[in-house]
């Protein structure tokens, strides 16, 4: 598992995979998919072309890392 820094997280694209989001939260791949299927993943998850995707802005909000608070800091 990659060690994610705050700088790494702020460099993410607008939408990320459920695996990446889970990795950042310390949730494994299989558990991430299971939680998404059950509607219990801790962050908003959307289905796009049959794949689970997570808006990065939702991840940042969940982690208390809103981009607005860090711009220019």
N, C-alpha and C positions, 0 to 999 in steps of 0.2 A: 504494500500500500504506500502510495506517495505521501510524503509529509507536506501538507498544504500550509503556506504562509498567508498572511493577510494580503500581501502584495500579489501573490499568485491568484488569490480569489478575486481581487479587483481587476485582474487581467482577463477574466473569463468572458466568453461571448454572451450575448443576450439570453441564449437558451442553451442548457447543458443536458447531458444524458442523466438518467436516474442513477447510473453507476457512478458517475463523477460526483453528483450531489451526495449520494450515500457515502462515498469515500471521504468526502470533506467532513461529513457528520460522524464518521467512524462506524458506519453501517456497511456490512458486507454486501456483495453483489446479489446473492440469493435472497437475503433478508430484504434488501431494497425492493426487489421485484415483488416479493410476497406482500410487503406492506403496501405497495402501490396497488396491487390487485385487490387487496382488502379495503382500500381507501383509507389506510392508516399511516401512510408516509407522512412525516412531520411537516412537510412543505407541500405547497400546491404542486400537483402533477397533472400534466395534460397528455392526451394521446394524440400524436401526430404521425400519420401514415403507419399506424399500428405500433408505434414506438412510444415509450414513456419519455417525456421531456419535462424539465424543470426550468421555469423562468429564473434567471440569475438574480433578478431584483427580489424575488421571494426568498431566495437563499440568503441574500444580504440582509434583508429585513429580519429573518429568523435569527441570524447571528448577531444582529444589532450593528451591522456594518453598512448602513445606508451610504450610498455614494455621495449624497449631498453633504453628509457630515465629514467626509474625508477629502473632498475636492479642495485643493489649495492648502491642505494641511501639511 
